[in-house]
């Protein structure tokens, strides 16, 4: 699982005009999974299931 910053740089993720993250393959907005035991959040594409970690 890579970070959302790396995903944006590599082209796997895109931001729309409202700064929402979308999966470049599926063009779907990412869902957020919060685990209270971990630092940060996990962003998941509902279509393909790929995950990115968002810290801070």
VENLINFEN-V867314 format. One record per helix or strand. SS is the DSSP state (H for helix, E for strand). FROM is the first residue (numbers start at 1). TO is the last residue. Records with the same first field share a line. If there is no record, write none. Layout:
SS->FROM-TO  FROM-TO
This chain:
E->2-3  13-15  21-23  29-33  41-45  51-54
H->4-10
